[in-house]
Amino acid sequence: MRRLFVQPLTVVLAVLAFAPLSFAPVLSAQDAAEKPAEPTPKLLVVHLNNPSGVTVHGGTGHVFVTSNQGVFRWVPTTPNKIYLEIEGYPTDVYGKGPKYNIGPLGCTLWGTDKLIVPDGSLPDGEELVRIYKIADELPAKPRKATETEFALGPIKGNPEINYKGEGNYYAAVVWNDTIYVTANGDDTKGWIATSKIVDGKPGELTGTIATKEATEVDAPVAITTNPDGSSLVVGQMGEVTVPGDSLLTFYDKEGKLTKKLKTGLNDITGLAYSPKTGKLYATDFAWAEEIKANGGLFELEIVGEEVKAKKIVSLDRPTALAFDKEGALYLTVFGTGKDTGDKPSGGLVRLEPGL
């Protein structure tokens, strides 16, 4: 019989809802009737250490989560357990005021049996985008981080391409037979790196779109495609010390910037379109301590050349989001609002379908 592995000392499952870390003003009865109720996130997992990525398998509904501890798999049919899928990543430190320990940063699925994990656990110029073969069934035991099907990179320092050497690979999407990966190791370029897929195999990882040069704002982080597949959609996070500088940007199939929109958000870390309504949602990490309470989930409505950002729910340092096929939304957060003592306070939360 296969033995399923969990990490009981660092990860705990929870089934209680938690309140956002903000206080609503007192409303009159009329205002309360007119104001829509804020959805309540349901806390599924706690004691994750700085979780930064989440993706949902379209067939099985399994939820994959990356954190400083490794890659986990949460299974809806066994909601009181979480399984360690991949372990053994190093740790790097990222940010400024405050700084965080990070490992694998993002995850996305390539087809039904490959998991792409952009990594942030090594120094810039050494980091990789790792691709793992996965199965529908749970693994008998966790594999090591080095046990990849493909390893893309590193992109080393090169005056012709990227003088500093690339790193902090954050998120990925597969579009037009190409893997696109956001990276913010080189502040002068803000690369989106690409790997062309030929005969089912990824090619060389190269810096392709210099988003800093195109937008004059640093740090591409969130990435997705629009519902009709015509555009690459990127959240340009901006400087973590500068409030309100995040951009929503669009690129065509040739990598040309077609639209650059101010959002008023502080630090966009995740983007996803609802499969039911087609609406676009973003997570705002709100990095700086003085604006941390501003973080949360936002709906981004594009009106002409403007973005109207409507807050859906307050969250403590949200990092990524992914819808399942039924329209439920899963999000990773650095802070759950739950007292965890000296254990990691990050978690995985869920919002019911309806967005």
C-alpha positions in Angstrom: 0.0 0.0 0.0 1.3 3.5 -0.8 2.1 5.7 2.1 1.0 9.3 1.7 3.3 11.9 3.1 2.2 15.0 4.9 4.2 17.6 6.8 2.5 17.8 10.2 5.1 19.9 11.9 4.9 22.8 9.6 1.6 22.6 7.8 -1.9 22.4 9.4 -5.2 22.1 7.7 -8.0 24.4 8.9 -11.7 24.4 8.1 -12.6 27.7 9.8 -13.3 30.9 8.0 -11.2 33.8 9.1 -12.0 37.5 9.1 -10.0 39.9 6.9 -7.5 42.1 8.8 -9.4 45.3 8.4 -12.2 47.0 10.1 -15.3 48.2 8.2 -16.8 51.6 9.2 -20.1 51.6 10.9 -22.9 51.8 8.3 -26.4 53.1 8.5 -29.2 50.5 7.9 -29.7 52.0 4.4 -26.0 51.9 3.5 -25.7 48.4 4.8 -28.6 47.3 2.6 -27.0 48.9 -0.4 -23.4 47.7 0.2 -22.8 44.1 -1.0 -21.5 41.7 1.5 -17.8 41.1 1.4 -17.1 37.4 0.7 -15.6 35.4 3.5 -12.4 33.5 2.7 -12.3 30.0 4.0 -9.0 29.0 5.5 -8.0 25.6 4.1 -4.3 25.4 5.1 -2.2 27.2 7.7 1.5 27.1 8.7 2.7 27.5 5.1 5.9 29.4 5.0 5.6 32.4 2.6 3.4 30.7 0.0 3.8 32.4 -3.4 2.1 30.3 -6.1 -1.1 28.4 -6.7 -2.6 26.5 -9.6 -5.6 24.2 -10.0 -5.6 21.0 -12.2 -8.5 21.3 -14.5 -9.2 17.5 -14.5 -8.6 16.4 -10.9 -9.3 19.7 -9.1 -6.1 19.2 -7.2 -4.5 22.4 -5.9 -0.8 22.8 -6.1 0.9 25.4 -3.8 4.5 26.6 -3.7 6.1 27.9 -0.5 9.5 28.2 1.1 9.0 24.6 2.3 8.5 23.2 -1.2 5.6 22.2 -3.5 2.4 20.9 -1.9 -0.8 19.3 -3.2 -4.2 19.8 -1.6 -6.9 17.4 -2.7 -10.6 18.4 -2.4 -11.7 14.8 -1.6 -9.4 14.7 1.4 -9.6 18.3 2.6 -8.1 17.6 6.0 -4.7 16.7 4.6 -2.1 18.3 2.4 0.6 16.4 0.7 4.3 17.3 0.2 4.9 16.9 -3.5 8.5 18.3 -4.0 11.0 19.1 -1.3 14.7 20.1 -0.9 14.8 23.6 -2.3 17.4 26.1 -1.0 16.3 29.4 0.4 17.1 32.9 -0.8 16.1 36.3 0.7 14.1 38.8 -1.4 12.7 42.3 -0.9 13.5 45.4 1.0 11.7 46.8 4.0 10.7 44.0 4.8 12.6 41.0 3.4 11.3 37.5 3.2 12.8 34.0 2.9 11.7 32.5 -0.4 12.0 29.2 -2.3 10.0 28.2 -5.4 7.8 31.2 -6.2 5.2 30.2 -8.7 3.5 27.2 -10.3 1.4 26.6 -13.4 0.3 23.5 -15.4 1.5 22.6 -18.8 -1.1 20.3 -20.1 -2.3 17.8 -17.6 0.9 16.1 -16.6 3.6 18.8 -16.3 4.0 21.3 -13.5 6.1 24.4 -14.2 7.8 25.8 -11.1 9.6 29.2 -11.5 12.2 29.3 -8.8 13.5 32.0 -6.5 15.7 29.9 -4.2 19.1 30.5 -5.7 21.2 33.6 -6.4 20.5 35.6 -9.6 22.3 34.1 -12.5 22.0 30.6 -11.1 18.2 30.2 -10.8 16.1 27.8 -12.9 12.6 27.3 -14.1 11.9 23.7 -13.1 9.4 21.4 -14.9 8.2 18.2 -13.2 6.2 15.2 -14.5 3.1 14.8 -12.3 0.4 12.1 -12.1 -3.3 12.3 -11.3 -2.7 10.1 -8.3 -0.8 11.2 -5.2 2.9 10.5 -5.1 4.1 7.7 -2.8 6.7 10.0 -1.4 8.0 13.5 -2.1 10.6 13.9 -4.8 13.6 16.1 -4.6 13.7 19.6 -6.2 16.4 18.4 -8.5 14.3 15.5 -9.9 13.0 17.4 -12.9 11.8 16.4 -16.3 13.2 19.7 -17.7 15.3 22.5 -16.1 15.3 25.8 -18.0 18.2 28.2 -17.5 20.1 29.7 -15.8 20.3 32.9 -17.7 23.8 34.2 -16.7 25.1 37.7 -16.8 25.7 38.9 -20.3 26.1 42.4 -21.5 24.2 41.5 -24.7 21.2 40.0 -23.0 21.2 40.6 -19.2 24.3 42.0 -17.6 23.3 41.0 -14.0 22.1 37.5 -14.6 18.4 36.7 -14.3 16.6 35.3 -11.3 13.5 35.5 -9.1 11.4 33.7 -11.6 8.0 34.4 -10.3 5.1 33.1 -12.5 4.6 31.4 -15.8 2.0 30.8 -18.5 2.0 28.6 -21.6 0.8 30.5 -24.6 1.2 29.9 -28.3 3.5 26.9 -27.8 5.8 29.0 -25.7 6.5 29.2 -21.9 6.5 32.8 -20.7 8.1 33.5 -17.3 8.2 36.7 -15.3 11.5 37.6 -13.7 12.8 40.5 -11.8 16.4 39.8 -11.1 17.6 42.6 -13.4 16.1 45.8 -12.4 17.2 47.6 -15.5 15.4 45.2 -17.9 12.5 43.5 -16.0 12.6 40.5 -18.3 9.9 38.2 -19.4 11.8 35.1 -20.4 10.6 32.6 -22.9 11.1 29.0 -23.9 9.7 27.8 -27.2 8.1 24.3 -27.1 9.1 22.1 -30.1 8.0 18.5 -30.3 6.8 18.5 -26.7 10.1 19.8 -25.4 11.0 23.3 -24.1 13.9 25.1 -25.7 16.5 27.5 -24.3 15.2 30.0 -21.8 16.0 33.6 -23.0 15.2 37.1 -21.9 12.7 38.2 -24.5 10.5 41.1 -23.4 12.3 43.9 -21.5 9.3 45.2 -19.6 11.1 47.9 -17.6 12.3 49.5 -20.9 8.7 49.2 -22.3 6.8 50.5 -19.3 9.4 52.5 -17.3 8.2 50.6 -14.2 10.1 47.7 -12.6 9.3 44.1 -11.7 7.0 42.0 -13.9 5.4 39.5 -11.5 1.8 38.4 -12.4 1.2 36.9 -15.8 -1.8 35.3 -17.6 -3.6 35.5 -20.9 -6.9 37.1 -21.7 -10.0 34.8 -22.2 -9.8 34.9 -26.0 -6.1 34.1 -26.0 -5.2 37.2 -28.0 -3.0 38.9 -25.5 -0.4 38.3 -22.8 -1.5 40.1 -19.6 1.2 41.1 -17.1 1.0 42.8 -13.8 4.0 45.2 -13.5 4.5 45.2 -9.7 6.6 48.3 -9.5 8.9 49.3 -6.7 7.9 47.8 -3.3 8.7 51.1 -1.6 6.5 53.2 -3.9 2.7 53.0 -3.3 0.2 52.9 -6.1 2.7 52.3 -9.0 1.5 48.9 -10.3 0.5 48.7 -13.9 -1.7 46.4 -15.9 -0.1 45.7 -19.3 -0.9 43.8 -22.5 1.4 42.3 -25.1 0.6 40.9 -28.6 2.0 37.6 -30.0 5.1 39.4 -31.2 5.9 40.7 -27.8 4.9 44.3 -28.5 3.4 46.3 -25.7 -0.1 47.3 -26.8 -1.6 48.7 -23.6 -0.2 50.2 -20.4 -2.7 51.1 -17.7 -2.3 52.6 -14.3 -4.2 50.6 -11.6 -3.6 52.6 -8.4 -2.6 49.3 -6.8 0.6 49.0 -4.9 2.2 45.6 -5.7 0.3 43.3 -8.1 1.4 39.7 -7.5 -1.3 37.7 -9.2 -3.8 37.9 -12.1 -6.6 35.6 -13.1 -9.7 35.8 -15.2 -12.9 34.2 -13.9 -13.9 31.2 -16.0 -17.6 32.0 -15.4 -17.8 35.8 -15.9 -14.6 36.7 -17.7 -13.8 39.3 -15.1 -10.2 40.0 -14.2 -9.0 39.8 -10.6 -5.7 40.8 -9.1 -3.9 40.4 -5.7 -2.2 43.4 -4.2 0.5 42.4 -1.8 1.0 46.0 -0.5 4.6 45.3 0.5 5.6 48.4 2.6 4.6 48.1 6.3 2.8 51.4 6.3 0.4 50.2 3.5 0.1 46.5 4.4 -3.5 46.9 5.5 -4.3 48.0 1.9 -3.6 44.5 0.5 -6.3 42.2 -0.8 -8.2 40.8 -3.8 -9.4 43.3 -6.4 -11.6 43.2 -9.5 -10.0 45.2 -12.3 -12.5 46.7 -14.7 -11.0 48.3 -17.8 -13.0 51.3 -19.0 -11.3 52.8 -22.1 -7.8 53.6 -21.0 -8.4 53.4 -17.3 -8.6 50.6 -14.7 -11.1 50.8 -12.0 -9.9 48.6 -9.1 -12.7 47.5 -6.8 -11.7 45.7 -3.6 -13.4 42.4 -3.1 -11.9 41.3 0.2 -9.0 42.4 2.4 -6.1 39.9 2.8 -2.8 40.0 4.5 0.0 40.0 1.9 -1.7 37.9 -0.9 0.6 36.4 -3.4 -1.2 34.4 -6.1 -4.7 33.3 -7.2 -6.2 30.6 -9.4 -9.8 29.6 -10.3 -11.0 26.1 -10.6 -13.4 25.2 -13.4 -16.5 25.7 -11.2 -15.4 29.3 -10.4 -14.1 28.8 -6.9 -11.0 31.0 -6.3 -7.9 29.8 -4.4 -5.4 32.3 -3.0 -2.1 32.1 -1.2 -1.4 34.6 1.6 1.6 35.3 3.8 -0.6 36.0 6.8 -3.8 34.3 7.7 -4.8 36.4 10.7 -4.5 33.3 12.8 -2.2 33.2 15.8 0.4 30.5 15.0 2.9 31.2 17.7 6.4 30.6 16.3 5.2 28.6 13.3 4.8 30.0 9.8 1.6 32.0 9.4 1.0 31.7 5.7 -2.0 29.8 4.2 -4.2 28.7 1.4 -7.7 30.2 1.3 -10.8 29.7 -0.9 -13.6 31.9 -2.0 -16.8 30.2 -3.2 -17.9 30.5 -6.8 -19.6 33.7 -7.7 -16.9 36.1 -8.8 
